[in-house]
Amino acid sequence: MTKRYAVVLAAGQGTRMKSKLYKVLHPVAGRPMVKHVIDQINTVKLDEIVTVVGFGADMVKEQIGDESKFVIQEEQLGTGHAVLQAEDLLKENEGTTLVVCGDTPLITSETYQALFDHHEQTGAKATVLTAKAPNPYGYGRVIRNAVDEVERIVEQKDATEKELLVDEINTGTYCFDNQALFQALQNVSNDNAQGEYYLPDVIEILQKQGDKVSAFMTASFEETLGVNDRIALAEAEKTMKQRINEKHLRNGVAIIDPDNTYIEPDVEIEPDTIIHPGTILRGDTVIKGNAEIGPHSEVTNCYVGNGTVIKQSVASDSKIGNHVKIGPFAHVRPESSIGDQAKVGNFVEIKKTDLAEKSKVSHLSYIGDAKVGSNVNIGCGTITVNYDGKHKYLTTIEDDAFIGCNSNLIAPVTVGKGSYVAAGSTITKDVPEDSLSVARARQTNKEGYASKIKNRQKD
């Protein structure tokens, strides 16, 4: 079987992005553009990937990790010069090399596979990935000969009136015979206005040698979009969002308003889940079947169990069980675990807390650094006072306990199984099992005293 390689061009700074962040690191659907490219070409089962980095090299390497080898392009002297940086790693190898730009996040693995297959089946030395552009202005036109091979690629400024009518354009993605590529690169000149070495010149060199140059046209022009500015970045985001949402819709997820639902690529959602408008699902989130998320909820890196409802709320880096009710306007912060059939109600904040099954924090409470047993009821306005200004401490509430409204539990403290804490109490010591704890001043009524206050205010 033919060996397959890829060279990913990711050295450009991207000045048109008007950003301190290097171009290929700008996110599309929450993932850096270059990572989309690497993920898609990885599915083609390549023998080796080489990424050409320059500006922001360390940051690019951090995002890609060990999925690729890296070479540095110290000076930005054109695409041909960039590919030439991979010479020491690849030039002796036999096989096919894909050259792709790191700012083309929408090209799919199916397109890469079809490009490789077409190139190898036709026996070409080079194959250009092309597309039919609705408006080809500004693109290099692909001119085919009588036997449907590539005769030449002509740029907009050099095209004749007849050539300008051609709507098949060069996308900037290629397959090459690997050894032919690096041999031809030795003959690429920088005798042009920019003084750069251009990769498309390899096509002309191969043709003059009598080598076959083919073209493979992808059915989708939009997937070939190269992101060079913020406008194109927004277009790529829109296309990727639509692609992801359509995948989930086809898999049985009910997305009420796909135009206003944002789901990142790694999110997994089981059938019969309902996603309401304004929902954002990020990271490695997993949502089991029959859940209901939104409207206007944000869930990041969470496991969400079967039949759970999250309304107008935020949850991150936590595990949420089956048939849980969260919200509206709740916040589940990282390292929390919410048990089956539990409730985290409106204006409740949970942080680094285990809330066991069937326990309820119904409204207006902060529960942080806590271990809460099953069948616990935590009344409105309760706070686990977990921080002394330097350290954080654990609050433990055992099974079947009842915490009255407006209680302060000063950690470290334990409320025993089946105990009651009276409303308005500030608990500083452990509460034994099956006890009632009242920690507040005794009420004193001074009859008629209100009249004295009013008379004093009149004077």
C-alpha positions as CSV (number, residue, x, y, z in Angstrom):
1,M,0.0,0.0,0.0
2,T,1.2,3.5,-0.8
3,K,2.7,5.4,2.1
4,R,0.9,8.6,2.9
5,Y,2.2,11.8,4.4
6,A,1.0,15.3,5.1
7,V,2.6,18.7,5.4
8,V,0.5,21.3,7.3
9,L,1.4,24.9,6.7
10,A,0.9,26.8,10.0
11,A,3.7,29.3,10.1
12,G,1.9,32.5,9.1
13,Q,1.1,35.2,11.6
14,G,-2.1,36.3,9.9
15,T,-1.9,40.1,10.1
16,R,-5.3,40.5,8.6
17,M,-6.9,38.9,11.7
18,K,-5.8,42.1,13.6
19,S,-5.0,39.9,16.6
20,K,-2.2,39.0,18.9
21,L,-3.3,35.4,18.6
22,Y,-1.6,33.6,15.7
23,K,-3.9,32.9,12.9
24,V,-4.1,29.1,12.9
25,L,-4.9,29.2,16.7
26,H,-8.1,31.2,16.3
27,P,-10.9,28.9,17.4
28,V,-13.7,27.6,15.2
29,A,-16.5,25.9,17.3
30,G,-14.2,26.1,20.3
31,R,-11.2,24.3,18.6
32,P,-8.2,26.0,17.0
33,M,-8.3,26.0,13.2
34,V,-5.1,24.0,12.8
35,K,-6.4,21.3,15.3
36,H,-9.5,20.8,13.0
37,V,-7.1,20.2,10.1
38,I,-5.0,17.8,12.0
39,D,-8.0,15.9,13.4
40,Q,-9.5,15.5,9.9
41,I,-6.3,14.3,8.1
42,N,-5.6,11.9,11.0
43,T,-8.6,9.9,10.0
44,V,-7.0,9.1,6.6
45,K,-4.4,7.0,8.5
46,L,-1.2,8.8,7.5
47,D,2.2,7.5,8.1
48,E,3.6,10.8,9.1
49,I,2.4,14.4,9.6
50,V,4.8,17.3,9.5
51,T,3.6,20.8,10.6
52,V,5.5,23.8,9.5
53,V,5.5,26.4,12.3
54,G,6.9,29.9,12.6
55,F,5.1,32.6,14.5
56,G,3.7,31.2,17.8
57,A,5.5,27.9,17.3
58,D,5.3,26.9,21.0
59,M,1.6,27.6,21.2
60,V,0.9,25.7,18.0
61,K,2.9,22.7,19.2
62,E,1.0,22.7,22.5
63,Q,-2.3,22.5,20.7
64,I,-1.3,19.7,18.3
65,G,0.9,17.7,20.7
66,D,2.4,14.5,19.6
67,E,0.1,14.1,16.6
68,S,2.7,15.7,14.4
69,K,6.4,16.3,13.9
70,F,7.4,20.0,13.6
71,V,9.8,22.0,11.5
72,I,10.5,25.7,11.9
73,Q,10.2,28.2,9.0
74,E,12.4,31.0,10.4
75,E,11.7,33.4,7.5
76,Q,8.3,33.7,5.8
77,L,9.4,33.3,2.2
78,G,6.3,31.7,0.7
79,T,4.4,28.4,0.6
80,G,7.1,26.6,-1.5
81,H,9.8,27.7,1.0
82,A,7.5,26.5,3.8
83,V,7.1,23.0,2.4
84,L,10.9,22.8,1.8
85,Q,11.4,23.0,5.6
86,A,10.1,19.4,5.7
87,E,12.7,18.2,3.2
88,D,15.0,16.5,5.8
89,L,12.1,14.5,7.2
90,L,10.4,13.4,4.0
91,K,12.5,13.8,0.8
92,E,13.8,10.3,0.7
93,N,10.4,8.7,1.2
94,E,8.3,7.0,-1.5
95,G,4.6,7.7,-1.4
96,T,2.0,10.5,-1.6
97,T,2.2,13.8,0.3
98,L,-0.8,16.0,1.1
99,V,0.0,19.7,1.4
100,V,-2.7,21.6,3.2
101,C,-2.9,25.0,4.9
102,G,-3.6,25.2,8.7
103,D,-6.3,27.9,8.1
104,T,-8.7,25.6,6.2
105,P,-10.7,24.1,9.1
106,L,-13.7,23.0,7.1
107,I,-12.2,20.4,4.8
108,T,-13.6,17.0,5.8
109,S,-11.8,13.7,6.2
110,E,-14.0,12.4,3.4
111,T,-12.6,15.0,1.0
112,Y,-9.0,14.2,2.0
113,Q,-9.6,10.5,1.5
114,A,-11.2,11.1,-1.9
115,L,-8.3,13.4,-2.9
116,F,-5.7,10.8,-2.0
117,D,-7.6,8.0,-3.8
118,H,-8.1,10.1,-7.0
119,H,-4.4,11.0,-7.0
120,E,-3.2,7.5,-6.6
121,Q,-5.7,6.0,-9.1
122,T,-4.8,8.4,-11.8
123,G,-1.1,8.0,-11.4
124,A,-0.5,11.7,-11.3
125,K,2.6,13.4,-10.0
126,A,0.4,16.2,-8.6
127,T,-3.3,16.6,-7.9
128,V,-5.0,19.9,-7.2
129,L,-8.1,20.0,-4.9
130,T,-10.5,22.3,-6.8
131,A,-14.0,23.6,-6.3
132,K,-16.7,25.4,-8.3
133,A,-16.9,28.9,-6.9
134,P,-20.2,30.9,-7.0
135,N,-18.0,34.0,-7.5
136,P,-14.5,33.0,-8.6
137,Y,-13.1,36.5,-8.5
138,G,-9.7,36.7,-6.9
139,Y,-9.1,32.9,-7.1
140,G,-6.6,31.1,-9.3
141,R,-8.5,29.4,-12.2
142,V,-7.9,25.7,-13.0
143,I,-7.7,25.3,-16.8
144,R,-8.1,21.7,-18.0
145,N,-6.9,20.2,-21.3
146,A,-8.7,18.0,-23.7
147,V,-8.1,14.9,-21.6
148,D,-9.4,16.6,-18.5
149,E,-6.0,17.0,-16.9
150,V,-4.7,20.3,-15.5
151,E,-3.1,22.3,-18.2
152,R,-2.3,25.3,-16.0
153,I,-3.4,27.3,-13.0
154,V,-3.8,31.0,-13.9
155,E,-4.1,33.8,-11.4
156,Q,-6.9,36.4,-11.7
157,K,-4.5,39.2,-12.8
158,D,-3.0,37.0,-15.6
159,A,-6.2,35.4,-16.9
160,T,-7.8,36.2,-20.3
161,E,-11.4,37.1,-20.7
162,K,-12.2,33.5,-21.6
163,E,-10.3,32.2,-18.6
164,L,-12.0,34.6,-16.3
165,L,-15.3,32.8,-17.1
166,V,-13.9,29.5,-15.6
167,D,-15.5,28.9,-12.2
168,E,-13.2,26.0,-11.2
169,I,-10.7,27.4,-8.7
170,N,-7.6,26.2,-7.0
171,T,-8.2,25.7,-3.2
172,G,-4.6,25.6,-2.3
173,T,-4.6,22.0,-1.2
174,Y,-2.6,19.4,-3.1
175,C,-1.4,15.8,-3.3
176,F,2.1,15.2,-4.7
177,D,4.3,12.3,-5.4
178,N,6.6,12.9,-2.5
179,Q,10.0,12.6,-4.2
180,A,8.8,14.5,-7.2
181,L,7.6,17.3,-4.9
182,F,11.0,17.8,-3.2
183,Q,12.9,17.5,-6.5
184,A,10.7,20.2,-8.1
185,L,11.0,22.5,-5.1
186,Q,14.8,22.7,-5.8
187,N,13.9,24.5,-9.1
188,V,11.3,26.9,-7.7
189,S,12.4,30.5,-8.2
190,N,11.6,33.6,-6.1
191,D,11.9,35.8,-9.2
192,N,8.6,37.7,-8.5
193,A,7.4,40.9,-7.1
194,Q,7.2,39.5,-3.5
195,G,10.5,37.6,-3.7
196,E,8.9,34.5,-2.4
197,Y,8.9,30.8,-3.4
198,Y,5.4,29.7,-4.4
199,L,4.1,26.1,-4.2
200,P,1.9,26.4,-7.3
201,D,5.1,26.8,-9.3
202,V,5.8,23.1,-8.7
203,I,2.7,22.3,-10.9
204,E,4.3,24.2,-13.8
205,I,7.7,22.5,-13.3
206,L,6.1,19.0,-13.3
207,Q,4.1,19.8,-16.4
208,K,7.2,21.0,-18.3
209,Q,8.8,17.7,-17.4
210,G,5.9,15.9,-19.0
211,D,4.4,14.6,-15.7
212,K,0.7,14.2,-15.3
213,V,-1.1,16.8,-13.2
214,S,-4.7,16.0,-12.2
215,A,-7.5,17.8,-10.4
216,F,-10.1,16.5,-8.0
217,M,-13.2,18.7,-7.5
218,T,-14.9,18.7,-4.2
219,A,-18.7,19.0,-4.3
220,S,-18.7,21.6,-1.5
221,F,-17.1,25.0,-2.2
222,E,-17.8,26.2,1.3
223,E,-15.6,23.6,2.9
224,T,-12.5,24.9,1.1
225,L,-12.7,28.3,2.8
226,G,-9.4,29.7,3.9
227,V,-9.6,31.9,7.0
228,N,-7.6,35.1,6.5
229,D,-9.7,37.6,8.4
230,R,-12.4,37.9,11.0
231,I,-15.1,37.9,8.3
232,A,-14.0,34.5,7.0
233,L,-13.6,33.3,10.6
234,A,-17.2,34.1,11.3
235,E,-18.2,32.3,8.1
236,A,-16.2,29.2,9.1
237,E,-17.9,29.3,12.6
238,K,-21.3,29.4,11.0
239,T,-20.6,26.5,8.7
240,M,-19.1,24.4,11.4
241,K,-22.0,25.1,13.7
242,Q,-24.4,24.0,11.0
243,R,-22.5,20.9,10.3
244,I,-22.3,19.8,13.9
245,N,-26.0,20.6,14.6
246,E,-27.1,18.6,11.5
247,K,-25.1,15.6,12.7
248,H,-26.9,15.7,16.1
249,L,-30.3,16.2,14.4
250,R,-29.7,13.2,12.2
251,N,-28.8,11.2,15.3
252,G,-32.2,11.9,16.9
253,V,-31.5,15.0,19.0
254,A,-34.2,17.6,19.0
255,I,-32.6,21.0,18.5
256,I,-35.4,23.5,18.6
257,D,-33.5,26.4,16.9
258,P,-30.2,25.3,15.3
259,D,-29.3,28.8,14.4
260,N,-29.1,29.7,18.0
261,T,-27.6,26.6,19.4
262,Y,-23.8,26.2,19.8
263,I,-22.3,22.7,20.2
264,E,-18.6,22.0,20.1
265,P,-17.2,19.0,18.1
266,D,-16.4,16.7,21.0
267,V,-19.8,16.9,22.6
268,E,-21.8,13.6,22.7
269,I,-25.6,13.7,22.9
270,E,-27.9,10.7,22.9
271,P,-31.2,10.6,21.0
272,D,-34.5,12.1,22.4
273,T,-32.6,14.9,24.2
274,I,-34.1,18.3,23.7
275,I,-31.8,21.3,23.2
276,H,-33.6,24.7,23.5
277,P,-32.4,28.0,22.0
278,G,-29.5,29.8,23.4
279,T,-27.8,26.7,24.6
280,I,-24.0,26.3,24.5
281,L,-22.4,22.9,24.9
282,R,-18.6,22.8,25.2
283,G,-15.7,20.5,25.6
284,D,-16.0,16.8,26.5
285,T,-19.6,17.1,27.5
286,V,-21.8,13.9,27.4
287,I,-25.6,14.2,27.6
288,K,-27.6,11.0,27.9
289,G,-31.0,10.4,26.4
290,N,-34.2,12.2,27.3
291,A,-32.4,15.1,28.9
292,E,-33.6,18.7,28.3
293,I,-31.1,21.5,28.2
294,G,-31.9,25.2,28.0
295,P,-33.1,27.6,27.1
296,H,-30.0,29.8,27.6
297,S,-27.8,27.2,29.4
298,E,-24.1,26.7,29.2
299,V,-22.7,23.2,29.9
300,T,-18.9,22.6,29.7
301,N,-17.0,19.3,30.3
302,C,-20.0,17.7,32.1
303,Y,-21.6,14.3,32.2
304,V,-25.4,14.8,32.2
305,G,-27.5,11.8,33.0
306,N,-30.7,10.4,31.5
307,G,-33.8,12.6,31.8
308,T,-32.0,15.5,33.5
309,V,-33.3,19.1,33.0
310,I,-31.0,22.1,33.0
311,K,-32.8,25.4,32.5
312,Q,-31.2,28.9,32.2
313,S,-28.1,27.7,34.1
314,V,-24.4,27.2,33.9
315,A,-22.6,23.9,34.7
316,S,-18.9,23.0,34.2
317,D,-16.5,20.2,34.9
318,S,-19.0,18.2,36.9
319,K,-21.0,14.9,36.9
320,I,-24.8,15.3,37.0
321,G,-26.9,12.2,37.5
322,N,-30.2,11.0,36.2
323,H,-33.5,12.9,36.5
324,V,-31.8,15.8,38.1
325,K,-33.5,19.3,38.0
326,I,-31.1,22.3,37.7
327,G,-32.3,25.9,37.5
328,P,-33.5,28.2,36.5
329,F,-30.5,30.5,37.2
330,A,-28.3,27.9,39.0
331,H,-24.5,27.6,38.8
332,V,-22.8,24.2,39.1
333,R,-19.1,24.9,39.4
334,P,-16.2,22.5,38.8
335,E,-15.6,19.3,40.7
336,S,-19.2,18.8,41.8
337,S,-21.2,15.6,41.7
338,I,-25.0,15.8,41.6
339,G,-26.8,12.5,42.5
340,D,-29.9,11.0,40.8
341,Q,-33.2,12.8,41.3
342,A,-31.5,15.7,43.2
343,K,-32.5,19.3,42.7
344,V,-30.4,22.4,42.4
345,G,-32.9,25.2,42.2
346,N,-33.1,28.9,41.2
347,F,-30.2,31.1,42.2
348,V,-28.3,28.2,43.8
349,E,-24.5,27.9,43.5
350,I,-22.8,24.6,44.0
351,K,-19.0,24.3,44.1
352,K,-16.8,21.3,44.7
353,T,-19.7,19.5,46.3
354,D,-21.1,16.0,46.4
355,L,-24.9,16.2,46.5
356,A,-26.3,12.7,46.9
357,E,-29.4,11.3,45.4
358,K,-32.8,12.9,46.1
359,S,-31.3,15.8,48.0
360,K,-32.6,19.3,47.4
361,V,-31.1,22.8,47.4
362,S,-34.2,24.6,46.1
363,H,-33.3,28.3,46.1
364,L,-31.0,31.1,47.0
365,S,-28.1,29.1,48.6
366,Y,-24.4,28.6,48.3
367,I,-23.1,25.1,48.9
368,G,-19.3,24.9,48.5
369,D,-16.7,22.3,49.6
370,A,-19.4,20.1,50.9
371,K,-20.4,16.5,51.2
372,V,-24.2,16.2,51.3
373,G,-25.9,12.8,51.9
374,S,-29.1,11.5,50.4
375,N,-32.6,12.9,51.1
376,V,-31.2,16.1,52.6
377,N,-33.3,19.3,52.4
378,I,-31.3,22.5,52.4
379,G,-33.5,25.5,53.0
380,C,-33.5,28.9,51.3
381,G,-30.6,31.2,52.0
382,T,-28.3,28.5,53.5
383,I,-24.5,29.0,53.2
384,T,-21.7,26.7,53.8
385,V,-19.1,29.1,55.1
386,N,-16.0,27.3,53.7
387,Y,-13.3,30.0,53.6
388,D,-11.5,31.7,56.4
389,G,-9.5,34.0,54.2
390,K,-6.6,31.5,53.9
391,H,-7.9,27.9,53.8
392,K,-11.1,26.2,52.7
393,Y,-12.8,23.5,54.8
394,L,-15.3,20.8,54.3
395,T,-18.9,20.8,55.5
396,T,-20.6,17.4,55.9
397,I,-24.3,17.0,55.9
398,E,-25.3,13.4,56.5
399,D,-28.4,11.5,55.1
400,D,-31.9,12.7,55.9
401,A,-30.8,15.9,57.5
402,F,-32.9,19.1,57.3
403,I,-31.3,22.5,57.2
404,G,-33.6,25.4,57.9
405,C,-33.7,28.6,56.0
406,N,-31.0,31.2,56.4
407,S,-28.5,28.9,58.1
408,N,-24.8,29.4,58.2
409,L,-22.7,26.2,58.5
410,I,-19.2,27.3,59.6
411,A,-16.8,24.7,58.2
412,P,-15.3,22.4,59.2
413,V,-18.5,21.0,60.6
414,T,-20.7,17.9,60.4
415,V,-24.5,17.8,60.7
416,G,-25.4,14.2,61.7
417,K,-27.8,11.8,60.1
418,G,-31.5,12.8,60.5
419,S,-30.7,16.0,62.3
420,Y,-32.5,19.3,62.1
421,V,-30.9,22.7,62.0
422,A,-33.4,25.5,63.0
423,A,-33.9,28.4,60.6
424,G,-31.6,31.3,61.1
425,S,-28.9,29.3,62.9
426,T,-25.2,29.8,62.7
427,I,-23.7,26.3,63.3
428,T,-20.1,26.3,64.5
429,K,-20.0,22.9,66.2
430,D,-20.9,19.4,65.0
431,V,-24.6,18.4,65.3
432,P,-25.1,14.9,66.6
433,E,-27.2,12.4,64.8
434,D,-31.0,12.8,65.1
435,S,-30.7,16.1,67.0
436,L,-32.2,19.6,66.7
437,S,-29.7,22.4,66.7
438,V,-30.8,25.9,67.4
439,A,-28.0,28.5,67.3
440,R,-29.5,31.9,67.5
441,A,-30.2,34.5,70.2
442,R,-33.5,34.1,72.1
443,Q,-36.2,36.4,70.7
444,T,-37.1,39.4,73.0
445,N,-40.3,41.4,72.4
446,K,-40.6,44.9,73.9
447,E,-44.2,45.9,73.7
448,G,-45.0,49.5,72.8
449,Y,-41.3,50.3,72.0
450,A,-42.1,50.9,68.3
451,S,-44.2,54.0,69.3
452,K,-41.2,55.4,71.3
453,I,-39.0,55.1,68.2
454,K,-41.6,56.8,66.0
455,N,-42.0,59.7,68.5
456,R,-38.3,60.1,68.7
457,Q,-38.1,60.4,64.9
458,K,-40.7,63.2,64.9
459,D,-38.6,65.4,67.3
